[in-house]
């Protein structure tokens, strides 16, 4: 085995000691930097404090000027209502009666009333005509819808509908009896246009007396 020299024997403790000194030195510097950051010197602290005090004094001065510039508004005292109990009621006896005009007695004084209107005058002059106007129209004079039956002959058709102006062109289903299709409508006197819809196809009425613009004409006298 080789023997360790004296230099090698003391090198390790010296290195450890140097490292500890270096660590202690840097730790001390770090401590001072942190302390100076959180605890500034007294002169800087006093300077900051003085600046804050000056700013607060200017702010208070500005607010006092603004408050002093606002004019004071004087409010008038509210008006008091008169005391109702203090108002004396005037007795009925003190009211002066209405006297008739000169040369008229109380019995001769004409009564005041509204003048008759033009319509009332006309009714008074012509009572017979007014009674005629007020009479309602009798049931016999009112127009009545007439019953009309339309027919169409077709043995091979599956469905037949009736459409026209009397139903606002809404389809009316026709009933089949053998080879004849029938539909009954109720309409007032006048002229109407209509068609037959045979299996979805519109056609003219073969029995119509008159056709116009691809429509058959129905005249109800």
C-alpha positions in Angstrom: 0.0 0.0 0.0 1.1 3.5 -0.8 1.5 5.9 2.1 -0.4 9.2 1.8 1.7 12.4 2.0 1.2 15.1 4.5 -0.1 17.5 1.8 -2.8 15.1 0.8 -3.8 14.5 4.4 -4.5 18.2 5.1 -5.9 19.2 1.7 -9.5 17.9 2.3 -10.1 19.8 5.6 -8.7 23.0 4.1 -11.0 22.7 1.1 -14.0 22.2 3.3 -13.1 25.2 5.4 -12.6 27.4 2.3 -16.0 26.3 1.0 -17.7 27.2 4.3 -16.1 30.6 4.3 -17.2 31.3 0.7 -20.8 30.1 1.5 -20.9 32.3 4.7 -19.7 35.3 2.7 -22.3 35.0 -0.1 -25.0 34.3 2.5 -24.1 37.4 4.3 -24.3 39.4 1.1 -27.7 37.9 0.3 -28.9 38.7 3.8 -27.9 42.3 3.5 -29.6 42.7 0.1 -32.9 41.3 1.4 -32.7 43.4 4.5 -32.1 46.6 2.5 -35.0 45.7 0.2 -37.6 45.2 3.0 -36.0 47.7 5.4 -34.9 50.7 3.4 -32.6 53.3 5.1 -34.1 55.9 7.3 -33.3 58.8 4.9 -35.1 57.1 1.9 -38.1 56.2 4.2 -38.3 59.8 5.4 -38.1 61.1 1.8 -41.0 58.8 0.7 -43.0 59.8 3.8 -42.5 63.4 3.0 -43.6 63.0 -0.6 -46.8 61.2 0.5 -47.5 64.0 3.0 -47.1 66.7 0.3 -49.4 64.9 -2.1 -52.0 64.4 0.6 -51.8 68.2 1.4 -52.4 69.1 -2.2 -55.3 66.7 -2.5 -57.0 68.2 0.6 -56.4 71.7 -0.6 -58.1 70.9 -4.0 -61.1 69.3 -2.3 -61.5 72.3 0.0 -61.5 74.7 -3.0 -64.1 72.6 -4.8 -66.3 72.5 -1.7 -66.0 76.2 -1.1 -66.9 76.9 -4.8 -70.3 75.2 -4.5 -72.9 78.0 -3.7 -75.2 77.4 -0.9 -78.8 77.0 -1.9 -81.5 78.5 0.2 -84.7 76.6 0.4 -87.8 78.5 0.9 -90.1 77.4 3.7 -93.0 75.2 2.5 -96.3 76.9 2.1 -98.8 76.0 4.7 -102.4 75.1 3.7 -105.1 77.3 5.2 -106.8 75.9 8.3 -110.1 74.4 7.1 -111.6 74.8 10.6 -110.9 78.6 10.4 -113.0 79.0 7.3 -116.5 80.0 8.3 -119.3 78.3 6.5 -121.7 80.7 4.9 -125.2 79.9 6.0 -127.9 79.0 3.5 -129.9 82.0 4.5 -127.3 84.4 3.2 -127.6 83.1 -0.4 -129.5 85.6 -2.4 -132.5 84.0 -4.1 -132.9 84.2 -7.9 -135.4 86.9 -8.7 -137.3 87.1 -12.0 -136.8 89.8 -14.5 -138.7 93.0 -14.4 -142.3 92.6 -15.4 -142.4 88.8 -14.8 -143.5 86.9 -11.8 -142.1 83.6 -10.6 -144.8 81.7 -12.4 -144.1 83.5 -15.7 -140.3 82.9 -15.6 -139.5 80.5 -18.5 -137.7 77.3 -17.7 -134.2 76.8 -19.2 -133.8 73.8 -21.5 -131.7 72.8 -24.5 -132.8 73.9 -27.9 -134.0 71.1 -30.2 -131.5 69.9 -32.8 -132.1 69.7 -36.5 -132.8 65.9 -36.4 -135.4 66.4 -33.7 -137.1 69.1 -35.7 -137.2 66.8 -38.8 -138.7 64.0 -36.8 -141.3 66.3 -35.4 -142.2 67.6 -38.9 -142.3 64.2 -40.6 -143.3 61.6 -38.0 -144.5 59.2 -40.6 -141.2 59.1 -42.5 -139.3 58.5 -39.3 -141.5 55.6 -38.4 -140.8 54.0 -41.8 -137.1 54.3 -41.3 -137.2 52.7 -37.9 -139.2 49.7 -39.1 -137.0 46.6 -39.4 -136.8 44.6 -42.6 -139.1 41.7 -42.5 -137.9 38.1 -43.1 -139.8 37.9 -46.4 -137.9 40.9 -47.8 -134.5 39.5 -47.0 -132.7 37.7 -49.8 -132.6 34.0 -49.4 -130.1 31.5 -50.8 -131.5 29.2 -53.5 -131.0 25.5 -53.8 -129.2 24.3 -57.0 -128.3 20.8 -57.9 -125.6 20.2 -60.5 -125.1 16.8 -62.2 -122.4 15.1 -64.3 -122.6 11.8 -66.1 -119.5 9.6 -66.2 -119.3 5.9 -65.6 -115.5 5.5 -65.5 -114.6 8.4 -63.1 -113.4 7.4 -59.6 -113.8 10.9 -57.9 -115.7 14.0 -59.0 -115.6 17.3 -57.2 -117.4 20.6 -57.8 -115.4 23.8 -57.5 -116.6 27.4 -58.2 -116.8 31.0 -57.0 -119.8 30.1 -54.8 -117.5 28.1 -52.6 -114.4 30.2 -53.1 -113.0 27.5 -55.3 -113.0 25.0 -52.4 -113.9 21.5 -53.7 -117.3 20.1 -53.0 -117.5 16.3 -53.2 -120.2 15.0 -55.6 -122.1 11.9 -54.7 -122.4 9.0 -57.2 -125.7 7.3 -58.1 -125.1 4.9 -60.9 -123.3 6.8 -63.6 -124.6 10.2 -62.4 -122.6 12.4 -60.0 -124.6 15.0 -58.0 -123.8 18.0 -55.8 -126.3 20.4 -54.2 -125.3 24.0 -53.3 -127.1 27.0 -51.8 -126.3 30.4 -53.4 -127.9 33.8 -53.7 -129.0 35.3 -57.0 -126.2 36.1 -59.3 -123.7 34.7 -61.8 -121.0 32.2 -60.8 -118.1 30.4 -62.5 -117.5 26.7 -61.8 -115.9 23.5 -63.1 -115.9 19.7 -62.5 -112.7 18.0 -61.1 -112.7 14.5 -62.6 -109.9 12.4 -61.0 -108.0 15.7 -60.3 -108.5 17.2 -63.8 -110.7 20.3 -64.3 -113.2 20.1 -67.1 -116.2 22.2 -68.3 -119.8 21.2 -67.6 -121.1 19.5 -70.7 -124.7 20.6 -69.8 -123.7 24.2 -69.2 -125.6 26.8 -71.3 -122.6 29.1 -71.4 -118.8 28.8 -71.0 -116.2 31.6 -70.6 -112.5 31.5 -70.2 -112.3 27.7 -69.5 -115.1 28.1 -66.9 -118.7 27.1 -67.0 -121.3 29.9 -66.1 -124.1 29.3 -63.6 -126.8 31.9 -63.6 -129.2 32.0 -60.6 -132.1 34.4 -61.3 
